[in-house]
Amino acid sequence: MPHGQMPKMTSGRPKIAIVDANTLAVLGLKNILQNVMPIMTVDTFASFEEFSGVSPDTYFHYFVSQPIVLENRSFFSGRIQKTIVLTISKDPNAQLSGFHSFCINVSEDELVRDILKIAQFGHAGGKNLPDMPQILKKKILSDREIEVLSLIVQGFINKEIATKLSISLTTVITHRKNIMEKLGMKSVSALTIYAVMHGYVDINKI
């Protein structure tokens, strides 16, 4: 397969690789990736040697720590479209030229937004990915709850949501409680993932 070319789906779920020696960072990123892109299988590797021994060209994307990319630059330069460099700084001067960089030293909400952008724009509107499982596509919320959810993830507080939708503050709080109970989610980050993946809100508005 030519370097950088996306692997074709044959059977099973598409795969993402995380290559980083930082176990805590890897586990946290894997958890968020699996929540954002539940159709993907996420494999983790502590070293380039471990990663290179498992047919790396079968992966759709690599999330790789900057030191590992630097040490194996020729390999990743040939697969630059698939490589996402994990950095601890947002300073452009500290990032590798030509590579897409992803700062992991930010809040969970910001990490989720950045990963959602990759999911939303990195695959031609999702055309290169298999369809979402039916269980994840089912409409669980009412139309009004979807309106409230959209405003929540856009950062509006309860009082602002009440004003925008011309409903009482108590009604907003009730909707918010019902949304979290129906979806089994307790954080705004989780709600954000759900809203974007179901097309209830544009990532640019978050």
C-alpha positions in Angstrom: 0.0 0.0 0.0 1.4 3.5 -0.9 2.5 5.5 2.1 -0.2 7.7 3.5 -3.1 6.0 1.7 -6.2 5.2 3.7 -6.6 1.5 4.2 -9.8 0.0 2.6 -12.3 -1.6 4.8 -12.5 -5.3 4.5 -14.0 -6.7 7.6 -14.3 -5.6 11.2 -14.1 -2.1 12.5 -11.7 0.6 11.3 -8.7 1.1 13.6 -6.8 4.0 15.2 -3.4 3.6 16.9 -2.1 5.6 19.8 1.7 5.4 20.1 3.0 7.0 23.3 5.1 5.8 26.3 2.9 7.9 28.7 0.4 5.3 30.0 -1.9 7.8 31.7 -2.1 10.0 28.6 -2.7 7.0 26.4 -5.5 5.7 28.6 -7.2 9.0 28.8 -7.0 9.7 25.1 -8.2 6.1 24.3 -11.3 6.6 26.5 -12.2 9.9 24.8 -11.6 8.5 21.3 -13.8 5.5 22.0 -16.6 7.8 23.2 -16.2 10.2 20.2 -15.9 7.4 17.6 -17.5 4.3 18.9 -17.3 2.6 15.5 -13.5 2.7 15.7 -11.2 0.1 17.4 -8.4 1.9 19.3 -5.1 0.1 19.8 -2.3 1.4 22.0 1.4 1.0 21.8 4.2 2.1 24.2 6.9 2.3 21.6 7.5 2.6 17.8 9.0 -0.9 17.8 5.8 -2.4 19.2 3.7 -0.4 16.7 5.8 -1.1 13.6 5.4 -4.9 14.2 1.7 -5.0 13.7 1.0 -3.8 10.1 0.8 -0.1 10.8 -0.6 0.7 7.4 -3.9 -1.0 8.4 -4.7 1.9 10.7 -6.7 4.9 9.6 -4.9 7.3 11.9 -1.9 7.4 14.2 -1.9 9.5 17.4 1.8 9.6 18.1 3.9 11.4 20.8 6.2 14.1 19.4 9.4 12.4 20.6 8.5 9.2 18.8 7.7 11.0 15.6 11.0 12.9 15.8 12.9 9.6 16.3 11.2 7.9 13.4 10.5 11.0 11.2 11.1 9.2 7.8 8.4 6.7 8.6 5.8 9.2 9.7 6.7 11.8 7.0 5.7 9.2 4.4 2.3 8.9 6.2 1.8 12.5 7.1 -1.9 12.6 6.3 -2.5 9.8 8.8 -0.2 11.0 11.5 -1.5 13.3 14.4 1.3 14.5 16.6 0.6 14.6 20.3 2.1 17.7 21.9 2.1 19.4 25.3 2.2 22.9 23.9 -0.1 24.9 21.6 2.8 27.1 20.6 3.1 26.8 16.8 6.9 27.2 17.1 7.1 24.1 19.3 5.2 21.9 16.7 6.5 19.9 13.8 6.1 21.6 10.4 3.8 19.8 8.0 2.2 17.6 10.6 -1.3 18.0 12.2 -0.6 18.6 15.9 -2.9 17.8 18.8 -2.3 19.3 22.2 -3.1 17.0 25.1 -2.3 19.5 27.8 -5.8 21.1 27.8 -9.1 20.6 29.5 -11.3 17.6 28.8 -13.9 19.8 27.0 -11.2 21.2 24.7 -9.8 17.7 24.0 -13.3 16.5 23.1 -13.9 19.4 20.8 -10.5 18.9 19.0 -11.2 15.2 18.5 -14.7 15.9 17.3 -13.2 18.2 14.6 -11.0 15.4 13.4 -14.0 13.0 13.3 -16.2 15.5 11.5 -13.8 16.9 9.0 -11.2 14.2 8.6 -13.3 11.8 6.8 -15.2 13.7 4.1 -18.3 14.1 6.3 -18.0 10.5 7.5 -18.2 9.0 4.0 -15.1 6.9 4.5 -16.3 5.4 7.7 -18.9 2.6 8.2 -22.4 3.5 9.3 -23.1 4.0 13.0 -24.7 1.1 14.8 -28.5 1.3 14.9 -28.5 1.5 18.7 -26.5 4.7 18.5 -28.6 6.2 15.7 -31.9 5.8 17.5 -33.7 9.0 18.4 -34.0 9.0 22.2 -34.7 12.6 22.9 -37.8 14.7 22.2 -37.6 17.6 19.8 -37.6 20.1 22.7 -34.9 18.1 24.5 -32.8 18.2 21.4 -33.2 22.0 21.3 -32.1 22.2 25.0 -29.2 19.8 24.4 -28.0 21.9 21.5 -27.9 25.0 23.6 -26.3 23.3 26.6 -23.3 22.1 24.5 -23.0 25.5 22.9 -22.2 26.9 26.4 -25.5 28.6 27.2 -26.5 28.6 30.9 -30.0 27.6 32.0 -31.4 31.2 32.2 -30.2 31.9 28.7 -31.7 28.7 27.4 -35.0 29.6 29.0 -35.0 33.0 27.3 -34.1 31.7 23.9 -36.8 29.0 24.0 -39.4 31.1 25.8 -39.8 28.6 28.5 -39.4 28.8 32.3 -36.1 28.2 34.1 -37.8 25.3 36.0 -38.7 23.7 32.6 -35.1 24.0 31.4 -33.8 22.3 34.5 -36.3 19.5 34.1 -35.3 19.0 30.5 -31.7 19.0 31.4 -32.3 16.3 34.1 -34.3 14.2 31.7 -31.7 14.5 28.9 -28.9 13.2 31.2 -31.1 10.4 32.6 -32.2 9.2 29.1 -28.7 9.3 27.8 -27.0 8.0 31.0 -24.5 10.9 30.8 -23.3 13.2 33.6 -20.9 15.6 31.9 -21.2 18.3 29.3 -18.3 16.7 27.4 -20.3 13.5 27.0 -23.4 15.5 25.9 -21.2 17.3 23.4 -20.0 14.1 21.8 -23.6 12.8 21.6 -24.9 16.1 20.1 -22.2 16.4 17.4 -22.2 12.7 16.4 -26.0 12.9 15.9 -25.9 16.1 13.9 -27.7 18.2 16.6 -25.1 20.9 16.7 -22.2 22.0 14.4 -18.8 21.6 16.0 -18.0 25.2 14.9 -20.6 26.5 17.3 -19.1 24.8 20.3 
